[in-house]
């Protein structure tokens, strides 16, 4: 990359370890009006110019496909001597959903009015941070990864060039990283407004400690927790965060997860904000050792810059509340990429992000962000040609059905943006994914659930469809019978890829294959007596999702669709979860838009109104909310924002 050609990858030690905080410092002379820094790091960076936070947030990438940022720092420079301080947090520990570990390192170049004035090199001053606890390896959740511990007593205001003699800087070490660098596709995340928490009365809660206190932000916020307090004594404070108060306090320990970080105060006034770890929460609990004299707690929101488009003018008051909650949920779930839920995971899934993208086209009308998501997914490099469960991760786990949703979201991206050049670029990944499933078609003409290690045959969070064995003792994939959902999703994907290939001018046999598959699906799973499609040929069990997919795939012919649609609405079958209601609604609307549009609008209000009645401004992961998944249910989940799409397409002006 030309703008980094004179820079070197460096680190503060020659033997970096996991969970390591390094600090890099430069003093340079600047006399121009404009200045920018080009930077990339593993794992996360924050840049201070003359002591002020000027930029933050390494893009979530792969060690074999590194992304660099160009950050404008003109607003922070002055004529003459300027200090540039860079804090890099190296994770090093592979997470279940959000981080693919590479080598510890940072590379940067500073330009002033187009002239290269500074580059990272072995001469760059660096050290390991004395204030952050090194190598603690404390995990919040397996998906989110590391928490941190900070000791204000050991801070020496290094961002301003004030370094204590006990913790001097020294020369850096060059690091061998040969990965190609590419520019970030979407915009960088920005700092938004700080939302201050209101202290919750002890009549309403029971903090863990006698000196503890709980703060309510008033709404779901996602960003950096800020602390401003006065403590008479040096002490340790555990800071817990969450989406709800349970048993009188913010539930910190949820199924072995630890939603907290640790802050050590000085005696006197303290201010702290960590510019690396985003927290999704509504409530913050302080658990101090001693009494705190005064305190202000808040969250500085981290925001992906979008313009929110107007809602349909015809919405009722209740519908507008649902719409606004869905939009706020989307905003809370978009940073480097779309995230499923900001509190517990912050992970990019194909299925979740498909829902988020479709809603986002109507809520924001922009194309860079969905493009960056699809690009990141497409650069996943599993050797078997399939897609990993999340991106970017180093983990041998796939949800086969989610790979089919990738084809759908690519076709929808083309529909809403017309960006044929990008679709041509990622077309090989679509083909490699489809070829895996096509190669698995058996003698009976169907694809069985994919067997083997690392295959989770999940469809949705409902009994019999979540990939668990019949007794609920974990996940299984061996010897499972072919089902309608996976085969129906393959049929849908074949229809989508056919439209993509037609746009690309590529000769396609996808429709012929889809039609053959649909014939077998109809023969294997349709129960004529009941007028519905069974989940599996040998079982009477049926689901709203399976029957909706039968309609959407075309397996259900014109003659049986009305009967199947009525069974979806009134029949006795497994309900669809929030994540999959879009398939149910789309199937009904395909059968008879005029008849079922009122049903869809009414059903949305039925499902979503209870979420808002308890004071939420975001939409939930499931209808059960927080108690689901053994008290780990998210109250802000991107896949549930689909009412935006239906309000625009059914009630739009």
TORMIDO-910568 format. One line per 10 residues: number of its first residue (from 1); their letters; for each residue x, y, z of C-alpha. Coordinates in nm, 2 decimals, decimal comma. Layout:
<pts>
NUM> a> X/Y/Z | ...
</pts>
This chain:
<pts>
1> xxxxxxxxxx> 0,00/0,00/0,00 | 0,16/0,32/-0,12 | 0,08/0,54/0,18 | 0,24/0,28/0,42 | 0,53/0,18/0,20 | 0,79/0,36/0,42 | 0,64/0,23/0,75 | 0,73/-0,09/0,93 | 0,52/-0,32/1,14 | 0,64/-0,28/1,50
11> xxxxxxxxxx> 0,57/-0,39/1,86 | 0,68/-0,29/2,21 | 0,85/-0,63/2,29 | 1,01/-0,90/2,09 | 0,80/-1,17/2,26 | 0,44/-1,05/2,27 | 0,18/-1,24/2,47 | -0,20/-1,26/2,46 | -0,39/-0,97/2,62 | -0,11/-0,72/2,59
21> xxxxxxxxxx> -0,14/-0,34/2,59 | 0,13/-0,15/2,42 | 0,19/0,23/2,39 | 0,37/0,41/2,11 | 0,48/0,77/2,11 | 0,60/1,02/1,85 | 0,68/1,39/1,86 | 0,67/1,56/1,52 | 0,68/1,91/1,37 | 0,38/2,01/1,17
31> xxxxxxxxxx> 0,32/2,34/0,99 | 0,05/2,25/0,74 | -0,32/2,28/0,78 | -0,41/1,92/0,70 | -0,28/1,60/0,86 | -0,38/1,24/0,83 | -0,26/0,91/0,96 | -0,27/0,57/0,78 | -0,28/0,29/1,03 | -0,35/-0,08/1,08
41> xxxxxxxxxx> -0,30/-0,30/1,39 | -0,36/-0,63/1,55 | -0,59/-0,61/1,74 | -0,72/-0,27/1,82 | -0,59/0,09/1,82 | -0,67/0,43/1,97 | -0,48/0,74/1,85 | -0,43/1,05/2,07 | -0,30/1,37/1,91 | -0,18/1,63/2,16
51> xxxxxxxxxx> -0,35/1,43/2,44 | -0,70/1,42/2,27 | -0,86/1,10/2,14 | -0,85/1,16/1,76 | -0,94/0,82/1,62 | -1,00/0,46/1,73 | -1,12/0,12/1,61 | -0,93/-0,13/1,40 | -1,16/-0,29/1,14 | -1,24/-0,65/1,22
61> xxxxxxxxxx> -1,03/-0,84/0,97 | -0,82/-1,15/0,91 | -0,45/-1,18/0,96 | -0,42/-1,28/0,59 | -0,63/-0,99/0,48 | -0,54/-0,68/0,68 | -0,74/-0,35/0,66 | -0,59/-0,01/0,70 | -0,76/0,32/0,79 | -0,69/0,67/0,67
71> xxxxxxxxxx> -0,79/0,90/0,96 | -0,81/1,27/0,93 | -0,64/1,43/1,24 | -0,64/1,79/1,11 | -0,88/1,91/1,39 | -0,63/1,80/1,66 | -0,29/1,94/1,53 | -0,12/2,27/1,59 | 0,17/2,45/1,43 | 0,50/2,33/1,56
81> xxxxxxxxxx> 0,56/2,03/1,79 | 0,28/1,77/1,81 | 0,26/1,45/2,00 | 0,10/1,14/1,86 | 0,03/0,86/2,11 | -0,11/0,52/2,00 | -0,25/0,26/2,24 | -0,27/-0,08/2,08 | -0,44/-0,37/2,26 | -0,33/-0,71/2,13
91> xxxxxxxxxx> -0,59/-0,98/2,20 | -0,41/-1,28/2,07 | -0,68/-1,52/2,19 | -0,92/-1,65/1,93 | -1,29/-1,58/2,02 | -1,59/-1,79/1,93 | -1,74/-1,52/1,71 | -1,54/-1,19/1,67 | -1,16/-1,22/1,64 | -0,92/-1,42/1,43
101> xxxxxxxxxx> -0,58/-1,38/1,59 | -0,27/-1,27/1,41 | 0,07/-1,14/1,52 | 0,09/-0,84/1,76 | 0,17/-0,53/1,56 | 0,10/-0,18/1,44 | 0,20/0,00/1,13 | 0,14/0,37/1,06 | 0,24/0,67/0,85 | 0,16/1,04/0,92
111> xxxxxxxxxx> 0,11/1,28/0,63 | 0,09/1,66/0,65 | -0,05/1,84/0,34 | 0,03/1,53/0,14 | 0,39/1,50/0,26 | 0,50/1,19/0,46 | 0,64/1,33/0,79 | 0,64/1,02/1,02 | 0,65/0,64/0,99 | 0,65/0,36/1,24
121> xxxxxxxxxx> 0,99/0,20/1,27 | 1,23/0,04/1,52 | 1,32/0,39/1,63 | 0,96/0,45/1,74 | 0,94/0,49/2,12 | 0,72/0,23/2,29 | 0,65/0,04/2,61 | 0,40/-0,19/2,76 | 0,13/0,01/2,94 | 0,19/0,03/3,31
131> xxxxxxxxxx> -0,18/0,12/3,39 | -0,35/-0,17/3,21 | -0,30/-0,51/3,37 | -0,10/-0,72/3,12 | -0,19/-1,08/3,02 | -0,48/-1,11/3,26 | -0,68/-1,30/2,99 | -1,01/-1,24/3,17 | -1,30/-1,33/2,93 | -1,64/-1,15/2,93
141> xxxxxxxxxx> -1,80/-1,40/2,70 | -1,65/-1,65/2,46 | -1,79/-1,44/2,17 | -1,69/-1,10/2,29 | -1,35/-1,20/2,42 | -1,13/-1,00/2,67 | -1,22/-0,76/2,95 | -0,96/-0,54/3,11 | -0,83/-0,40/3,44 | -0,70/-0,05/3,47
151> xxxxxxxxxx> -0,50/0,11/3,76 | -0,52/0,49/3,77 | -0,24/0,50/4,02 | 0,00/0,38/3,75 | -0,11/0,62/3,48 | 0,14/0,89/3,39 | -0,04/1,09/3,13 | 0,18/0,95/2,86 | -0,07/1,07/2,59 | 0,05/1,42/2,66
161> xxxxxxxxxx> 0,42/1,32/2,67 | 0,45/1,31/3,05 | 0,62/0,98/3,12 | 0,72/0,87/3,47 | 1,09/0,75/3,51 | 0,96/0,42/3,65 | 0,81/0,33/3,32 | 1,03/0,48/3,04 | 0,98/0,43/2,67 | 1,24/0,25/2,46
171> xxxxxxxxxx> 1,30/0,15/2,09 | 1,05/-0,08/1,92 | 1,09/-0,41/1,76 | 1,02/-0,47/1,39 | 0,76/-0,75/1,33 | 0,74/-0,98/1,03 | 0,39/-0,94/0,89 | 0,36/-0,98/0,52 | -0,02/-0,97/0,48 | -0,14/-0,74/0,20
181> xxxxxxxxxx> -0,32/-0,43/0,32 | -0,64/-0,29/0,17 | -0,85/0,02/0,26 | -1,15/-0,01/0,48 | -1,46/-0,04/0,26 | -1,71/0,13/0,50 | -1,68/0,44/0,71 | -1,51/0,43/1,05 | -1,71/0,44/1,37 | -1,74/0,78/1,54
191> xxxxxxxxxx> -1,79/0,90/1,89 | -2,15/1,02/1,95 | -2,31/1,18/2,25 | -2,24/1,06/2,60 | -2,55/0,94/2,78 | -2,53/0,99/3,15 | -2,68/0,73/3,38 | -2,94/0,82/3,65 | -2,88/0,66/3,98 | -3,14/0,40/4,07
201> xxxxxxxxxx> -3,30/0,44/4,41 | -3,22/0,17/4,66 | -3,59/0,11/4,69 | -3,58/-0,01/4,33 | -3,27/-0,23/4,35 | -3,03/-0,41/4,58 | -2,66/-0,34/4,48 | -2,42/-0,63/4,54 | -2,21/-0,43/4,80 | -2,32/-0,18/5,07
211> xxxxxxxxxx> -2,13/0,10/4,89 | -2,26/-0,01/4,55 | -2,48/0,18/4,32 | -2,67/0,12/4,00 | -2,72/0,37/3,71 | -2,99/0,36/3,45 | -2,90/0,50/3,11 | -3,27/0,52/3,02 | -3,22/0,33/2,70 | -3,00/0,07/2,53
221> xxxxxxxxxx> -2,66/0,23/2,46 | -2,35/0,09/2,29 | -2,01/0,25/2,34 | -1,74/0,33/2,59 | -1,83/0,34/2,96 | -1,72/0,66/3,12 | -1,64/0,71/3,49 | -1,60/1,05/3,67 | -1,57/1,01/4,05 | -1,41/1,13/4,37
231> xxxxxxxxxx> -1,28/0,86/4,60 | -1,13/0,94/4,95 | -0,92/0,63/4,93 | -0,74/0,43/4,67 | -0,96/0,14/4,59 | -1,08/-0,13/4,35 | -1,41/-0,09/4,17 | -1,58/-0,37/3,98 | -1,79/-0,22/3,70 | -2,07/-0,45/3,59
241> xxxxxxxxxx> -2,30/-0,38/3,29 | -2,62/-0,54/3,15 | -2,95/-0,49/2,98 | -3,17/-0,55/3,28 | -3,19/-0,55/3,65 | -3,26/-0,90/3,80 | -3,28/-0,99/4,17 | -3,23/-0,62/4,25 | -2,89/-0,58/4,08 | -2,73/-0,59/3,74
251> xxxxxxxxxx> -2,66/-0,95/3,68 | -2,29/-0,98/3,62 | -2,25/-1,36/3,62 | -2,47/-1,52/3,36 | -2,40/-1,88/3,29 | -2,02/-1,84/3,35 | -2,00/-1,52/3,16 | -1,86/-1,22/3,35 | -2,00/-0,89/3,23 | -1,76/-0,66/3,41
261> xxxxxxxxxx> -1,42/-0,48/3,41 | -1,21/-0,36/3,70 | -1,09/0,00/3,77 | -0,85/0,10/4,05 | -0,89/0,46/4,17 | -0,64/0,71/4,30 | -0,73/0,91/4,61 | -0,91/1,22/4,48 | -1,07/1,29/4,14 | -1,07/1,03/3,86
271> xxxxxxxxxx> -1,19/1,02/3,50 | -1,17/0,71/3,28 | -1,28/0,59/2,94 | -1,14/0,28/2,76 | -1,15/0,35/2,39 | -1,13/-0,01/2,28 | -1,40/-0,23/2,43 | -1,76/-0,14/2,34 | -2,02/-0,22/2,59 | -2,39/-0,28/2,51
281> xxxxxxxxxx> -2,61/-0,21/2,81 | -2,88/-0,01/2,98 | -2,76/-0,05/3,34 | -2,42/-0,01/3,50 | -2,34/-0,12/3,85 | -2,04/0,00/4,05 | -1,92/-0,24/4,32 | -1,65/-0,05/4,52 | -1,46/-0,15/4,82 | -1,51/0,18/5,00
291> xxxxxxxxxx> -1,76/0,47/4,98 | -1,74/0,69/4,67 | -1,78/1,06/4,74 | -1,93/1,16/4,41 | -1,98/0,98/4,08 | -2,10/1,03/3,73 | -2,14/0,73/3,51 | -2,23/0,72/3,14 | -2,17/0,57/2,80 | -2,01/0,76/2,52
301> xxxxxxxxxx> -2,19/0,61/2,22 | -2,00/0,47/1,93 | -2,19/0,53/1,61 | -2,16/0,42/1,25 | -2,25/0,74/1,06 | -2,58/0,69/0,88 | -2,87/0,92/0,79 | -3,19/0,78/0,92 | -3,46/0,81/0,65 | -3,82/0,91/0,73
311> xxxxxxxxxx> -4,06/0,65/0,85 | -4,38/0,59/0,65 | -4,62/0,88/0,73 | -4,92/0,64/0,76 | -4,79/0,46/1,07 | -5,00/0,48/1,38 | -4,86/0,58/1,71 | -4,81/0,22/1,82 | -4,65/0,13/1,48 | -4,42/0,43/1,50
321> xxxxxxxxxx> -4,29/0,32/1,84 | -4,21/-0,03/1,70 | -4,05/0,13/1,39 | -3,83/0,36/1,60 | -3,73/0,08/1,83 | -3,62/-0,13/1,53 | -3,42/0,15/1,39 | -3,25/0,22/1,72 | -3,17/-0,16/1,74 | -3,01/-0,15/1,40
331> xxxxxxxxxx> -2,80/0,15/1,50 | -2,69/-0,02/1,82 | -2,59/-0,33/1,61 | -2,37/-0,17/1,35 | -2,01/-0,08/1,40 | -1,73/-0,23/1,20 | -1,99/-0,47/1,07 | -2,35/-0,57/1,16 | -2,36/-0,73/1,50 | -2,62/-0,97/1,63
341> xxxxxxxxxx> -2,64/-0,82/1,98 | -2,41/-0,56/2,14 | -2,44/-0,69/2,49 | -2,34/-1,05/2,47 | -2,17/-1,12/2,13 | -2,12/-0,84/1,88 | -2,09/-1,11/1,61 | -2,15/-1,10/1,23 | -2,37/-1,39/1,11 | -2,49/-1,43/0,76
351> xxxxxxxxxx> -2,85/-1,50/0,86 | -2,87/-1,22/1,12 | -2,70/-0,97/0,88 | -2,93/-1,06/0,60 | -3,23/-0,94/0,81 | -3,03/-0,63/0,92 | -2,93/-0,54/0,56 | -3,28/-0,57/0,43 | -3,42/-0,35/0,70 | -3,12/-0,11/0,66
361> xxxxxxxxxx> -3,19/-0,05/0,29 | -3,51/0,12/0,40 | -3,39/0,27/0,73 | -3,07/0,43/0,60 | -3,06/0,39/0,22 | -2,68/0,35/0,21 | -2,47/0,08/0,04 | -2,11/0,09/0,18 | -2,20/-0,08/0,51 | -2,38/-0,38/0,36
371> xxxxxxxxxx> -2,10/-0,41/0,10 | -1,84/-0,42/0,37 | -2,03/-0,70/0,55 | -2,06/-0,91/0,24 | -1,69/-0,85/0,16 | -1,58/-0,96/0,50 | -1,79/-1,28/0,48 | -1,66/-1,36/0,13 | -1,30/-1,34/0,25 | -1,36/-1,62/0,50
381> xxxxxxxxxx> -1,13/-1,90/0,37 | -1,24/-2,23/0,50 | -1,07/-2,51/0,30 | -1,40/-2,70/0,25 | -1,56/-2,40/0,06 | -1,83/-2,34/0,32 | -1,88/-2,04/0,54 | -1,77/-2,02/0,90 | -2,03/-1,95/1,16 | -1,91/-1,59/1,21
391> xxxxxxxxxx> -1,66/-1,34/1,06 | -1,38/-1,30/1,12 | -1,30/-1,61/1,33 | -1,06/-1,90/1,35 | -1,29/-2,18/1,45 | -1,40/-2,50/1,28 | -1,78/-2,45/1,31 | -2,04/-2,38/1,05 | -2,42/-2,35/1,04 | -2,49/-2,50/0,70
401> xxxxxxxxxx> -2,83/-2,34/0,66 | -2,67/-1,99/0,72 | -2,46/-2,04/0,41 | -2,77/-2,04/0,20 | -2,88/-1,70/0,35 | -2,55/-1,56/0,21 | -2,67/-1,62/-0,14 | -3,00/-1,44/-0,06 | -2,83/-1,14/0,09 | -2,60/-1,11/-0,21
411> xxxxxxxxxx> -2,89/-1,12/-0,45 | -3,08/-0,86/-0,24 | -2,77/-0,64/-0,23 | -2,76/-0,64/-0,61 | -3,13/-0,56/-0,62 | -3,11/-0,26/-0,39 | -2,77/-0,12/-0,51 | -2,72/-0,23/-0,87 | -2,35/-0,29/-0,78 | -2,28/-0,56/-1,04
421> xxxxxxxxxx> -1,90/-0,51/-1,02 | -1,89/-0,61/-0,65 | -2,12/-0,90/-0,71 | -1,89/-1,02/-0,98 | -1,60/-1,00/-0,74 | -1,76/-1,22/-0,47 | -1,94/-1,45/-0,72 | -1,68/-1,73/-0,68 | -1,75/-1,75/-0,31 | -2,12/-1,79/-0,38
431> xxxxxxxxxx> -2,05/-2,07/-0,62 | -1,81/-2,25/-0,39 | -2,07/-2,25/-0,11 | -2,35/-2,38/-0,34 | -2,12/-2,65/-0,49 | -2,07/-2,80/-0,14 | -2,45/-2,86/-0,11 | -2,50/-2,97/-0,46 | -2,23/-3,23/-0,42 | -2,41/-3,37/-0,12
441> xxxxxxxxxx> -2,74/-3,44/-0,30 | -2,80/-3,81/-0,25 | -2,96/-4,09/-0,45 | -3,30/-3,98/-0,32 | -3,24/-3,64/-0,47 | -3,22/-3,45/-0,14 | -2,94/-3,30/0,07 | -2,91/-3,46/0,42 | -2,80/-3,25/0,71 | -2,42/-3,21/0,69
451> xxxxxxxxxx> -2,24/-3,46/0,91 | -1,91/-3,44/1,08 | -1,72/-3,23/1,33 | -1,79/-2,86/1,33 | -2,14/-2,89/1,16 | -2,42/-2,74/1,36 | -2,75/-2,81/1,18 | -2,93/-2,51/1,33 | -3,24/-2,35/1,17 | -3,39/-2,14/1,45
461> xxxxxxxxxx> -3,44/-2,14/1,82 | -3,74/-2,38/1,84 | -3,76/-2,74/1,96 | -3,66/-2,98/1,68 | -3,51/-2,70/1,47 | -3,21/-2,59/1,69 | -2,97/-2,87/1,59 | -3,00/-3,04/1,93 | -3,05/-3,42/1,97 | -3,40/-3,52/2,06
471> xxxxxxxxxx> -3,32/-3,53/2,43 | -3,16/-3,19/2,42 | -2,82/-3,32/2,53 | -2,61/-3,10/2,29 | -2,57/-3,09/1,92 | -2,57/-3,38/1,68 | -2,53/-3,42/1,30 | -2,47/-3,79/1,25 | -2,73/-4,00/1,07 | -2,99/-3,73/1,05
481> xxxxxxxxxx> -3,27/-3,76/0,79 | -3,30/-3,50/0,51 | -3,54/-3,22/0,60 | -3,75/-2,96/0,42 | -3,58/-2,66/0,56 | -3,22/-2,72/0,43 | -3,34/-2,85/0,10 | -3,59/-2,56/0,06 | -3,32/-2,31/0,14 | -3,10/-2,47/-0,12
491> xxxxxxxxxx> -3,38/-2,43/-0,37 | -3,43/-2,06/-0,28 | -3,05/-2,01/-0,31 | -3,05/-2,17/-0,66 | -3,32/-1,93/-0,76 | -3,12/-1,64/-0,63 | -2,79/-1,74/-0,79 | -2,98/-1,78/-1,12 | -3,08/-1,42/-1,11 | -2,73/-1,32/-1,02
501> xxxxxxxxxx> -2,58/-1,52/-1,31 | -2,83/-1,38/-1,55 | -2,72/-1,02/-1,45 | -2,36/-1,13/-1,49 | -2,42/-1,28/-1,83 | -2,32/-1,63/-1,71 | -2,49/-1,93/-1,85 | -2,68/-2,10/-1,57 | -2,83/-2,44/-1,50 | -2,94/-2,33/-1,15
511> xxxxxxxxxx> -3,31/-2,31/-1,24 | -3,32/-2,66/-1,39 | -3,15/-2,80/-1,08 | -3,40/-2,60/-0,86 | -3,70/-2,74/-1,04 | -3,57/-3,10/-1,00 | -3,51/-3,04/-0,63 | -3,85/-2,89/-0,58 | -4,02/-3,20/-0,74 | -3,84/-3,42/-0,49
521> xxxxxxxxxx> -3,92/-3,18/-0,20 | -4,29/-3,19/-0,28 | -4,29/-3,57/-0,31 | -4,10/-3,63/0,01 | -4,25/-3,38/0,25 | -4,60/-3,29/0,14 | -4,88/-3,45/0,35 | -5,18/-3,44/0,13 | -5,43/-3,54/0,40 | -5,32/-3,25/0,63
531> xxxxxxxxxx> -5,24/-3,00/0,35 | -4,90/-2,92/0,50 | -4,53/-3,00/0,46 | -4,37/-3,21/0,72 | -4,02/-3,13/0,86 | -3,90/-3,48/0,76 | -4,05/-3,76/0,56 | -4,07/-4,01/0,84 | -4,20/-3,77/1,11 | -4,54/-3,60/1,14
541> xxxxxxxxxx> -4,38/-3,29/1,29 | -4,44/-2,97/1,09 | -4,33/-2,61/1,14 | -4,43/-2,27/1,02 | -4,08/-2,21/0,89 | -4,07/-2,54/0,69 | -4,41/-2,46/0,53 | -4,31/-2,10/0,46 | -3,99/-2,22/0,29 | -4,20/-2,47/0,08
551> xxxxxxxxxx> -4,39/-2,18/-0,06 | -4,10/-1,95/-0,11 | -3,89/-2,21/-0,28 | -4,16/-2,30/-0,53 | -4,18/-2,66/-0,41 | -4,54/-2,59/-0,31 | -4,73/-2,55/-0,63 | -5,00/-2,29/-0,71 | -5,27/-2,54/-0,63 | -5,16/-2,61/-0,28
561> xxxxxxxxxx> -5,02/-2,28/-0,17 | -5,35/-2,13/-0,04 | -5,41/-2,44/0,18 | -5,06/-2,43/0,31 | -5,08/-2,06/0,38 | -5,40/-2,11/0,59 | -5,23/-2,39/0,78 | -4,94/-2,16/0,86 | -5,18/-1,91/1,01 | -5,43/-2,14/1,18
571> xxxxxxxxxx> -5,26/-2,49/1,19 | -5,11/-2,68/1,48 | -4,74/-2,67/1,41 | -4,41/-2,54/1,55 | -4,41/-2,16/1,58 | -4,15/-1,95/1,41 | -3,91/-1,75/1,62 | -3,85/-1,38/1,57 | -3,55/-1,44/1,35 | -3,76/-1,64/1,10
581> xxxxxxxxxx> -4,09/-1,46/1,10 | -3,98/-1,28/0,78 | -4,00/-1,62/0,60 | -4,35/-1,67/0,73 | -4,47/-1,32/0,63 | -4,30/-1,34/0,29 | -4,47/-1,67/0,22 | -4,81/-1,54/0,31 | -4,77/-1,23/0,11 | -4,65/-1,43/-0,19
591> xxxxxxxxxx> -4,97/-1,64/-0,18 | -5,21/-1,35/-0,14 | -5,07/-1,00/-0,06 | -5,41/-0,83/-0,03 | -5,55/-1,10/0,21 | -5,24/-1,14/0,43 | -5,10/-0,79/0,45 | -5,34/-0,69/0,73 | -5,24/-1,01/0,91 | -4,87/-0,93/0,89
601> xxxxxxxxxx> -4,92/-0,58/1,02 | -5,14/-0,70/1,30 | -4,90/-0,98/1,39 | -4,61/-0,75/1,41 | -4,80/-0,53/1,66 | -4,90/-0,83/1,86 | -4,54/-0,96/1,90 | -4,35/-0,63/1,94 | -4,58/-0,42/2,16 | -4,50/-0,62/2,48
611> xxxxxxxxxx> -4,13/-0,54/2,44 | -4,20/-0,16/2,44 | -4,46/-0,17/2,73 | -4,18/-0,24/2,98 | -3,99/0,06/2,88 | -3,75/-0,08/2,62 | -3,64/0,11/2,31 | -3,49/-0,19/2,13 | -3,63/-0,52/2,01 | -3,55/-0,86/2,16
621> xxxxxxxxxx> -3,37/-1,17/2,05 | -3,68/-1,38/2,12 | -4,03/-1,32/2,25 | -3,92/-1,44/2,59 | -3,66/-1,17/2,62 | -3,41/-1,17/2,90 | -3,51/-1,50/3,07 | -3,44/-1,70/2,76 | -3,12/-1,90/2,72 | -3,09/-1,93/3,10
631> xxxxxxxxxx> -3,11/-1,55/3,16 | -2,88/-1,47/2,86 | -3,16/-1,35/2,62 | -3,06/-1,03/2,45 | -3,30/-0,73/2,47 | -3,13/-0,57/2,16 | -3,10/-0,80/1,87 | -3,05/-0,70/1,51 | -3,23/-0,99/1,34 | -3,56/-0,87/1,49
641> xxxxxxxxxx> -3,56/-0,53/1,32 | -3,75/-0,66/1,02 | -4,07/-0,46/1,09 | -3,89/-0,17/0,92 | -3,91/-0,36/0,59 | -4,27/-0,46/0,62 | -4,39/-0,11/0,73 | -4,22/0,04/0,42 | -4,33/-0,22/0,17 | -4,69/-0,26/0,30
651> xxx> -4,77/0,08/0,46 | -4,52/0,31/0,28 | -4,64/0,63/0,12
</pts>
